[in-house]
Structure formats: structure tokens, C-alpha cells
Amino acid sequence: MSGLLLRDAEIGGRVRADVRVAGGRIAEIGSGLARRPGEPAVACRGGALLPGLCDHHLHLHALAAHGRSLPCGPPRVTGRDGLAAALRGAVPDEHGWIRGVGYAATVAGDLDAAALDALRGDRPVRIQHRGGALWTLNSAAVRAAGLAAADHPGIERDGRGNPTGRLWRADAWLRTRLPPAPLPGLASVARELDRLGVTAVTDATPDLGRPALDAITGAVRDGSLPQRVHLLGVPLDDPPALGHPRLSTGPYKIVLADSGLPSLADLVDRIRRARARDRAVAVHCVTREALLLLLAAFGETGTRPGDRVEHAALVPAESIGALARLGLRVVTQPGFLADRGDDYLHDVPPGDLPDLYRCASLLEAGVRVGLSSDAPYGPLDPWAVIGAAVHRRTRSGAVHGEPERVTARAALDAYLAPPGDPGGPARRVAAGSPADLVLLRVPLAEALARPSAANVRAVLTAGRLSEP
């Protein structure tokens, strides 16, 4: 589509005007713009026209695989009998394996190979914990993957040295032990992002290998993934030339695993390696200890523009000032409070509850805050995440950290910052800007009062209209 005229759109929550799109950019904004010969026109009827939303932290291929996997956790599966029924009814893939996702210990406790064998032992089964860091394999899968003779540090073993079936932070390694299979296509993910009004994403998967990089870049080039993609997992050594205006390299992703933190010296060395290649860093921190370690490391290396803390799931009050002084950005996911906040109320020590997924106190201290989903491990819907940032309400209705609530406008703005500047100034609809836009069915005030993906009427990516 070479051009498009949007008639009577609400812009900036105040003005109603016409917007002409041409050549993938906003060409003109004005009242009563004349329609050009052959130019398609869309009657917006006063619906808000916004820059497309940016999800600042998700995992594209994991999201695609999640859609083809067996749900094994809340809200679909909530007890041992439900999990047993789901596994009994699961149809193995072409190689005979069953892949489950979304598991939580509230379903049937801490799983290991023996526990899974009791639920289904006739086929290789692997189930991913909803946090994404842990796979649990039944005995058939342990044998098929050859865990007994393997030496990956993520393989958990019992007192006799036998694998328990639990495998930590070993996705890429485990893939080499599975029957060969192509990476899942991303077209279905793109359609879902369109439906939600998301025109840009940051893929936060660490250490992307060449097949994953090629698959993502190929999907962007052929248009099956029309969203802009910012990549944190581009390797430091021999990084590929991305070669497309809708692809960009972001800070280098470093994971501080709660299952085994590195030494301070090791972390400092990793940050300095990124610095030597002119990269900022994006550091996964979900515990108090990980955040304190990171702050100590930055005390050694200093910070640079673009350095960011991923998740910041638990930020002690005494660390907020340090985050601000160091100029760090925080990319966080208050959607987890709505998705699993009741579990936090049960499992997290009471003294730590006020520190979970902070928003307001960080903003008040001058910390730049970007919002995101962490999908598929958290809810993808940005409008649900905005609602969670506003209300901080769990499934049961309990409120988590009321002082950390933010306004719906602030939460939306955290989705409107560009991929390379999470927490930065929100993009606006303006002449000359890229035509990555979302058209709502309702005015902005109504959308902010009741955030919902149902309000999304159409999306433009590089000026191309999609009406999901």
C-alpha cells in the first residue's frame, strides 16, 4: 500500500484531525485533507491514533513454541489431577516427545523425573517451569537426552550422581540433545502482536545462535514479522550485519541466574568485554542478591548510556538511589503481579513484598522505567500489563504494593518509548515520523479508563494497514 488517509482520528488525546501516510511515514496532519485519486481512506470516527506500542522484553521463538506446547500450569491447569489428565491426553510430536510449558509448583509440587513418570512415563516428556529457567524431564526423556553421561553444569544430580530430571538454564544445550526440528515460524506471533497494537519488540533471548538470528532476520525481511525488532542476544564476537532498517542491535544480554550467581570478578569481566565492543549491557536480575552484585560491578566498571536492568523483580528501597545515580534503566513486568501475585503473597517473605516489581518509586527517583511482558513467561497483552501497573491486583483481588501504582497514562507512555530508549520520552504522532501506528476504537481517555486489547481496531507497520 503506497498511501493511506486516516480521517477524523483523535491525536494526543485532544485534537481530531486527518492523517496522511505515504512512503511508510506520516506525510501530513491537518483538518479536512483532500483525498487523492486512488488513495484508500479509513474513517477513524474519533478513535485515538497512537504510535505503535513497543514491548521492551520478550522472547520471540519461545513465544512461538509456547503456542504449540501443552499448557501445564495456571490458569488452565491448577492441580495434580488436572496435570495428569493433560499429559494423558497430550499427542506426542512427530518424534514422540511431549513438550509442556507454564508449570508452577502450586500445581503438583516440585517435579522431578520420578514425579513425572507417575503422571506419564511411556513417552519422553519435558515440562518448562513458567519462569523459563527450569526444564524437568521424565525418565524416558532423561535417557533419550543422555543426561547421565553429559556434563552440562545445569544438570541437577542426586547424592549418587544420577540426574534428577531437573535441568537449569540449558535451553540451547538441550536443543542439541533433542530430535532435530526447525525453529518455529514467527508469523503467528506477528499476528498476535498486531492484534494487541504492538509494532516493535525487544527480543531479550541471550546468546542467540546463528540459526535463531537468521530466522528472525529472515522473518523481518520477508514481512512475516513486520514489527521492528531490537536484539539483545547478538553475540559480542563476530556479530552479524543485520542489514535491515527494522532490525537493530541492543545492549548485550547478561543473565545473573538465581540458581548460581557469578563472582564479582567474572561479572566485571563480562561487562568490560561488552564495553570493548562498544555495547551497553542488559542484565537479568530477579533477586536482591543479583541486583546488589550488579550494582557492585557497575561500581567497578562505571555505566554507559543504554545500560539496563532486566526485570528488577525485587528492588530494595535502599537500592533505588543507586539505580538513579548510575543512570540505569529498568525494564520491568508488573503483569506478573496480576498473573501470579497470589503465589508471591504466599511464597515471598513479607519483608520483601513491598520491593516487588516497583514502578512509582523508581519513576519518582528519576529512574527510566520501560514496561514489557517477558512473554511467554509473563502475559503478552500490553493492555493487561498497563492495567496491572495501575491496579497491582492479583487474580484473587488482593493489591500488591499499592504505593507502586502509576497512572494509566504513565504506563502507556512506558510502552510508547522507542526500542533503543526504554523509559525515554514517549513517541508522538507527528509529521515525518514512521507510520508505525495503532488506531483505537475509542478516544484515548476511554482507553486509559479501561485498558483492553479489544479497543485495538487497526495497526499500521511501516504504513501497511492490518485490521486484526
N, C-alpha and C positions, 0 to 999 in steps of 0.2 A: 504494500500500500504506500503510494508515494506521498499522499497528503490526506488530511482529515480536518474537519471543522467541528469543534465541540461547542454547541450553542447553550447559552444560559447556564454556565457552571458557576458554582459558588467557589470563590478563590480566597484563601486566607481567612475563611470563616466570616467574611464581611461582604465582599463585593461580588456581584453577579456579572459575568462577562462572557464573551465568546473567546475561544482559544483556537488558533490555527496551528496545526502540526505539519511540518514539512521537512523532509530530509533527516528524519529521526530526531528533530529538535523542535522546541516551541518557537514558532516563527513570529507569532503576533498575538497580542492580547488586546481586546477592545470591545466596545459596545456596538452591536449591530454590524458585525463584519459581513461583507458581501460574500456569498458563496461563489466560488469559482466554477467554471464549467467542468463537469465530471467529478467534482470534489465531494466525497462522501461527507454526510453531516450526521451528528449524533445529538439528539435532543436530551440535554442533561437535566432539565426541569428543576434547576436549583440544587441538584446534588453536589456535594463537596468534591472538588478536584484537588487531589493531593499528590505530592511526589510519591513514587512507589516506595513501599516500606523496605527496609534493609534488616534482615536477620543477621546479627553480628557474630553468631556462633552456632553452627550446626554441622552435620556430617552427611554429605550427600549420598555416598554409596551405602553407608549404614542405614540411612533413611529408606533408600530403595529396597535394600534387603529386608528391612523390617516389615515392609508392606507385603512381602511374600513369605513371612515366617509365621509360626504358630504363637498366638498370644498366650503367655503363661503367667500373667500377673494381673493386678488390679487395673481397671475395674472389671475386666472380662472374667478373670479367674481369681477367686478370693479364698479358696480353701483346698485342702489336700484332695478331697473327693473330686472337686472341680478340675484340679490339675490332672488327676488320674484319668478322668473322663476325656479331657482334651488330648492327652497323649495317646490314649487307646484309639481315639478317633482320627488321629493325625495320619495323613497319607505321606509316606516317605517320598523323597525326591528320586530322580532317575538313578541315583547311586545308592539308594536305600537308606539315606540319612534323614533324620528329623531335626529341624532347627527351630528352637523355641526362643522367645525373647520376652523381655519385660518382667522377669521373675523378681519377686520380693520375698524376704524371709517370712513375712506375715502370712504367706500362702501355705507353706508346709515346712517351715523351719529352714535351717542351713543345710542345703543339699550337698551330697557327695555322690560318688558312683554307686555306692550300695543303696542309698535312698532312692536314686533314680531307677536302679534296677527293679526295685519293688513296684515302681509305677509303670515302667515299660522297659523290658530288658531284651526283647527279641530283635531289636534294631538298634543301630548306633544313634544315640540321642545326645545332642548338645543344647544346653539352655544358657542363655546370657542373662546375667543379673541386670536389672533395669538401670543400674548405674553405668553399665558399659565396660567395667574393668574386669569382670569375672565371668569366665565360662565354666560350667560344670558338665562333665561328660559321664555317661553311664559306662559300665564295664566294657560293653561292646565297642563303644566309641574310643575308650582308652586303648583297647587293643588295636583297633583299626588305625589310630593315630600314632601308635608306637610310643606312648608316653613313658613306658617302663625303661626303655633304653635311651631316651632323649635326655638332653642336658640343659634345656631352657630354664633360666632362673625362676620363671613364673610357675613352674610345675610344683604344686604342693605335694609333699610326701608325708607318709605316716612315720612312726618310730622305727619301722623296719626298712624304710627307704622305698616303699611302694607308693605309686601315685594314688592320691585320694580321689582323683577325678576333677579336682579344682585347679583352674589354670588362670593365672593373673596376668593381665596386660600383655597378652601374647597373640593378638588378632592376626598380625601379619605372619608370624611364625606358624600359627595353627593352620592358616590357609595353605601353607606348603605341605601340610600333612593330610589334607583333605583331598577327595577326588577332584580332579581339575574341573573348573567351571568358570565361565566368563563372568566378569563383573556385571552386576545388574544394570540394565539401561536406566537412564535418568529422565525419560520423557514423562513417566507417571509422577515423579517428584515435581517436575516443572509445572505440570497441570495443577497439582495441589497448591504450589506456591502462587500460581496465577489466581486460583480461587480465593486465596487469602489476601491478595493485593501486594505480594512480595515480589519486587523486581530486582533485588540484589541480595546476595548472601555472602557470608564468610564461611568457607569450609575450614573447620578447625581440626581436621584429622591430622595427627602428627606424622612426620616422616613418610610422606606419600611416595610410593614407588612409581617407577615409570609406567606400568600398566594403568594405575589409577589416574596419574596425571594425564596420560594420553586419552583415557576415556572421558575425563572431564573436559579437557580442551577440545576434543573431537565433538562432544555434545554441544558445546558453545558454538563452535564453528559451523556445524550443520543445522543449528537452530532448534534442535530438540531440547536444549536447555537455554532458553532465551535470556534468562536472568544474568546480570553481572555477577561474576564470581571472583572473590578475593581469597587467596590461598595462603594459609598459614603453614602448610606442610611441605612447601617447596624446599628441597634439600639445600643445605649450605654448599656442599661440594658438587660441582658440575651442574648447576641449576639449568633447567631447560629454558629456551626462549619461548615465552607463551604465545607471542605473535598474534594477539587479537585484542582489539580495543575494549572488549568486555571482560577481559581476564587481567588480573593483577596479582603481584606477589606481595604478601603481607609480612608482618613480623614472623620471626622463626618460632615455631611452637616448641615449648619445653614442658614436659609433664613431670610434676612433682607428685609421684604416686604415694597415696596414703599407705599402701602396702609395704613401702620401703623407700624412705627419703634418701637422697644422695647426701654426701658430705658437703659442707660449705665450700671446700676447695673445688670439688667436682662441679658444683653449680656455677661458681665463679668462672671456672674454665669454660663451661658451655656458653655462658653469656659472652665471654670475651671472644670466643670463636665466632659467634654471630656478629659481634661488633667488627671483627676483622673483615667480614664480608659485607659490611655496611647494612646490616639488618638489625632492626629493633627486635625485641623478644615478646612473645605472648606466653605467659607462664600459667599453667594449670595449677590452681590452689584451691583445695576444698577443706582443708583443716587449719586450725590455729597454728599448728607447728609448721606446716608448709608455708604459710604466709610470713611467719616470723623468720624462717630460714631465707625466704626470698628477700625480705627487707634487709637482712644482714648481708646478703650477697650484693644487693644494689649499693649498700654502704661501701663495698669494696670496688665495684665496677663503675659506679655512677649510673645515671639513667640517661636515656636519649629520647627525643620525640618519637612517639609511637609505641613505647614500651607499655604493655598492658597486662593486667591480672585477669585471667580467665576464671570465671565462676565466683571467686571470693565468697564461697558459701558461708564462711564463718570469719567475721572481721571483728576482733576485739575492739572495744571503744578506744583503747589507748593506741591502736594502730592507725586510726583514721587520720590523725595529724601527719603521720609519716607518709601515708599514701599521698596526701595533698602536697606536702613539702617536696616530695620526689617527683611530682608531676605525673604520676602514674594514672592510667585509665583503668577503669574496672568494667568488665563485660560480664553481667550477671543475669540470673534467670529466676525472677520471682515467681514464675509459673510453677516451679517445683513446690511452692507453698500450697497452691491450690491442688496440685496433683498428688502430693504425698505429705502434706503438712501434718496430718493426724499421726503419721508414723513418727515424724520429728518430735511431736509433743510427747510421745511415748518413749522414744529411744534416746533423744538428745538430753544431756544433763540440763536441769532447769537453769543453771547459771549461764549456759551458752545460748539459750533460746533467743534472747534479745539481739544476739550477734548474727543471726541467720539472714542471709540474702538482704543485707542492708541496701537501702536506696536513699531515703530522705537525708539521713545523717551524712552520707558521702557527698551528696549534692550541696548540702549546707556548708560543708567544709571546703568546697571548691574542687572536689574530685570529679572528673568527667566520667559519666556513667552511661554505658550503652546497654540496651536490653536485647535479649536473644532467647532462643528456645532450647539449645543443646539437643534438638531433635536428632535421632529418635528417642533419646533418653529422657527428654522433657517434652511437654506439649508443644507442637509446632505452631499452633494458631496464635499469631501475634496479638489478636484482639483479646484472646483469653489471657495472654501474658499481661497486656495492658490492664485488664480487669483485676488480675492478681496483684499488680503493683499498686493499684488504687485501694483495693479492699483487703488484701492479705488474708483471705478467708480460706479455710480448709474445706474439704468435702463435707465435713460434719457441721460446718458453720462456725467453728472456732476461729478467732482472729489471732494472727501470728505477728507480733511486733507492731502494734498499732502506730507507734511514733515513726515508723519507717514508711508509712503510706506517702504516696506522692499524688499529685493531681493527674487526671487523665491526659491533660494537655502535655504535662512534663513527660509522662510515659510514652505518649505518641511521638513527641519530639525525639526521644531516645531511639525510636525506630526510624526516624527521618534523617539522622546523621549519615553521611556517606560512608561507604565501607572502610575507607582508609582513615576515617576520623571518628571512631565511635565515641559518643559523648560530646562531640563537637556541635557546632551550630546546625540546627535543622535546615534541610534544604527547603526551598520555597518554589512555587510555581512562578516562573519568570521567563520573559522572552529571552531566547538564546540558550536556555537550559536544555539538557537532554530530555527527550519526551519519554521518560520512564515515569508513568503516572498511574494513579488509581482513581477511578471515578466511583463515588459512593451513591447509594440510592437516596440518601438523606443529607440534610445540611450537617456541617461539622459539629455544631452544638448538640444535635441529637445523637450523632455517632459517639461523641465523648460521654454523653449521659448514659448510654447503653452500648458499650463496645461489643461488636458482634461481627463475625465474618459474613453474616447474612446481609450486612449493609454494603458489601462489595458488589458493585454492578458490572464493572469492566476494568480491564488493565491494559495499559499500553507499555510495551517494552520496545525501545528504540523506535517508537512511533507506530508500531504494529498493534492493532486492536485485538484483544481477546475478551470475549464475554463468557466467563465460565458458568 
